[in-house]
């Protein structure tokens, strides 16, 4: 318990020390100068898409999401959530494309699997 608390305190201290480094903005620099002659915009085929990624991390879980945008707007996306529990972990997510959505969910009860394995191997430990 103490090592976990020390780890959390260390991570918070590291994040607090890194915050001023991120706070340095480009407001002290001069804006880029405009070119004197207008430049021609080069369009490369296949670059009409944009991808949006989002990652959130928590103490007991995470969320990873993405969206794809094309010429006609929203083209699809996906997300995945993960969470740890006292007896295992769970994953759930969704994939969207062409107006169709597919959901999935996985609940892994590691504690129950361990009990079944110990019973199957001879039942030396009855949990």
C-alpha positions as CSV (number, residue, x, y, z in Angstrom):
1,X,0.0,0.0,0.0
2,X,2.8,2.4,0.8
3,X,4.7,1.7,-2.4
4,X,1.5,2.4,-4.4
5,X,1.0,5.7,-2.5
6,X,4.7,6.6,-3.2
7,X,4.2,5.8,-6.9
8,X,1.1,8.1,-7.1
9,X,2.9,10.9,-5.3
10,X,5.9,10.5,-7.6
11,X,3.7,10.7,-10.7
12,X,1.9,13.8,-9.5
13,X,5.2,15.5,-8.7
14,X,6.5,14.6,-12.1
15,X,3.4,16.0,-13.8
16,X,3.5,19.2,-11.7
17,X,7.2,19.7,-12.6
18,X,6.4,19.2,-16.3
19,X,3.5,21.7,-16.3
20,X,5.7,24.8,-16.5
21,X,7.6,23.3,-19.4
22,X,4.3,22.9,-21.3
23,X,3.1,26.3,-20.4
24,X,5.9,28.0,-22.4
25,X,3.9,29.3,-25.4
26,X,4.9,30.8,-28.6
27,X,3.4,34.2,-27.6
28,X,6.9,35.7,-27.3
29,X,7.9,34.9,-30.9
30,X,7.2,37.0,-33.9
31,X,4.5,35.8,-36.2
32,X,5.7,34.2,-39.4
33,X,6.1,36.8,-42.2
34,X,3.7,36.6,-45.1
35,X,5.3,35.6,-48.4
36,X,5.4,38.5,-50.9
37,X,4.1,36.4,-53.8
38,X,1.0,34.3,-53.4
39,X,2.0,30.6,-53.3
40,X,0.0,28.0,-55.3
41,X,-1.6,25.4,-53.2
42,X,-0.6,21.9,-54.2
43,X,-3.3,19.3,-53.8
44,X,-2.2,15.7,-53.6
45,X,-4.8,13.1,-54.3
46,X,-5.9,11.0,-51.3
47,X,-5.3,13.7,-48.7
48,X,-8.9,14.7,-48.2
49,X,-9.2,12.7,-45.0
50,X,-8.5,13.6,-41.5
51,X,-8.2,11.4,-38.4
52,X,-9.0,12.5,-34.9
53,X,-7.5,10.4,-32.0
54,X,-8.4,10.8,-28.3
55,X,-6.7,8.9,-25.4
56,X,-7.8,9.3,-21.8
57,X,-6.1,7.5,-19.0
58,X,-7.4,7.1,-15.5
59,X,-6.5,5.2,-12.3
60,X,-8.5,2.1,-13.1
61,X,-9.0,2.4,-16.9
62,X,-8.6,4.1,-20.2
63,X,-10.6,5.3,-23.2
64,X,-9.2,5.3,-26.8
65,X,-11.4,6.9,-29.4
66,X,-11.0,7.9,-33.0
67,X,-13.0,9.6,-35.8
68,X,-12.4,9.7,-39.5
69,X,-13.5,12.6,-41.6
70,X,-13.6,12.6,-45.4
71,X,-14.7,14.8,-48.2
72,X,-18.4,14.2,-47.3
73,X,-17.9,14.8,-43.5
74,X,-17.9,12.0,-40.9
75,X,-16.8,8.7,-42.4
76,X,-16.7,6.5,-39.3
77,X,-15.1,6.0,-35.9
78,X,-14.3,3.6,-33.1
79,X,-13.7,3.7,-29.4
80,X,-12.4,1.2,-26.8
81,X,-12.9,1.4,-23.0
82,X,-10.9,-0.7,-20.5
83,X,-11.3,-0.9,-16.8
84,X,-9.8,-3.1,-14.1
85,X,-11.9,-4.5,-11.3
86,X,-11.1,-6.4,-8.1
87,X,-11.9,-9.7,-9.8
88,X,-10.7,-9.1,-13.3
89,X,-11.1,-6.5,-16.1
90,X,-13.6,-5.4,-18.7
91,X,-13.3,-4.1,-22.3
92,X,-16.1,-2.6,-24.3
93,X,-16.1,-0.7,-27.6
94,X,-17.9,0.4,-30.7
95,X,-17.0,0.5,-34.4
96,X,-19.0,2.7,-36.8
97,X,-18.7,2.8,-40.6
98,X,-21.2,3.4,-43.4
99,X,-24.0,4.1,-41.0
100,X,-23.6,0.8,-39.3
101,X,-22.4,0.3,-35.7
102,X,-21.0,-2.8,-34.0
103,X,-20.7,-2.9,-30.2
104,X,-18.8,-5.4,-28.2
105,X,-18.1,-6.1,-24.5
106,X,-15.7,-8.5,-22.7
107,X,-15.9,-9.1,-19.0
108,X,-13.0,-11.2,-17.8
109,X,-13.4,-12.6,-14.3
110,X,-9.8,-13.7,-13.6
111,X,-10.7,-14.5,-10.0
112,X,-13.3,-17.1,-11.2
113,X,-10.9,-18.6,-13.7
114,X,-8.3,-19.1,-11.1
115,X,-10.8,-20.8,-8.8
116,X,-11.8,-23.2,-11.6
117,X,-8.3,-24.0,-12.5
118,X,-7.4,-24.8,-8.9
119,X,-10.5,-27.0,-8.6
120,X,-9.7,-28.8,-11.8
121,X,-6.1,-29.5,-10.9
122,X,-7.1,-31.5,-7.9
123,X,-8.7,-29.1,-5.5
124,X,-5.7,-28.7,-3.3
125,X,-6.9,-25.2,-2.4
126,X,-10.6,-24.9,-2.0
127,X,-11.5,-21.2,-2.6
